[in-house]
Amino acid sequence: MAYGNRNSGIDTVSALGAAVLDARRAAGLRQRDLATLAGVSPAWIVRLERAQSTNIELGRLFRVLQALGLTIELQTGHVSEADAAAALILGKP
């Protein structure tokens, strides 16, 4: 199952949370079911799906993704010199 479009992918915590929520629902799992499968608390699943934390522990995230049969694929994105310069001016990495 693919989330996001081919051009943008998942590039925010909100988009990641929405993708996990969609996958969980598609699998017919309740939050507590997914939490049990992944070895995390139900509250952690709620925070992930609602993007209530930007400090997501990768180990937990990978366990949740694995429980849902999802993987992460990294792709090199093209950033123009103008976009890079604007990000520096605005103080965004």
C-alpha positions in Angstrom: 0.0 0.0 0.0 1.5 3.4 -1.0 0.9 6.6 0.9 1.4 10.1 -0.3 1.9 10.7 -4.0 5.0 9.7 -5.9 6.3 13.2 -6.0 5.9 14.2 -2.3 5.9 11.0 -0.3 5.6 11.2 3.4 7.5 14.3 4.6 5.7 15.3 7.8 4.8 13.7 11.1 1.2 14.4 10.2 1.5 12.5 6.9 3.2 9.6 8.7 0.5 9.4 11.4 -2.2 9.5 8.7 -0.5 6.6 6.8 -0.2 4.5 10.0 -3.9 5.2 10.8 -5.0 4.3 7.3 -2.9 1.1 7.3 -4.2 0.1 10.8 -7.8 0.6 9.7 -7.2 -1.3 6.5 -5.8 -4.2 8.6 -8.9 -4.2 10.7 -6.9 -3.5 13.9 -7.8 -1.4 16.9 -5.2 0.9 18.4 -4.7 -1.4 21.3 -4.3 -4.4 19.0 -1.6 -2.7 17.0 0.1 -1.6 20.2 0.2 -5.2 21.5 1.6 -6.4 18.2 4.3 -3.7 18.1 5.1 -3.8 21.8 4.2 -0.1 22.5 1.5 1.5 24.5 -1.9 2.3 23.0 -1.2 5.9 24.0 1.9 5.9 21.9 -0.1 4.8 18.9 -2.7 7.6 19.5 0.2 10.2 19.7 1.7 8.8 16.5 -1.6 8.7 14.5 -2.5 12.2 15.7 1.0 13.6 15.1 1.1 14.8 18.7 4.8 14.4 19.0 7.6 15.3 16.7 10.1 13.2 18.8 9.2 9.8 17.5 11.5 7.0 18.7 12.6 5.1 15.6 12.7 1.7 17.3 9.1 2.0 18.2 8.2 3.4 14.8 9.9 0.5 13.0 8.0 -2.1 15.2 4.7 -0.4 14.4 5.5 -0.3 10.7 6.6 -4.0 10.8 3.4 -5.0 12.5 1.5 -3.3 9.7 3.6 -4.8 7.0 4.9 -1.4 6.0 8.5 -0.4 5.1 10.4 2.9 4.7 12.0 3.7 1.4 14.4 6.6 1.2 14.7 8.6 -2.0 17.0 11.4 -3.0 15.0 14.5 -3.6 16.0 17.3 -5.8 16.4 20.6 -4.0 17.0 23.6 -6.2 19.7 26.1 -5.3 16.9 28.7 -4.8 15.0 26.4 -2.4 18.2 25.7 -0.4 19.0 29.4 -0.2 15.5 30.3 0.9 15.6 27.6 3.6 18.9 29.0 4.9 17.4 32.5 4.9 14.3 31.3 6.7 16.4 29.3 9.2 15.0 25.9 8.1 17.3 23.0 7.5 
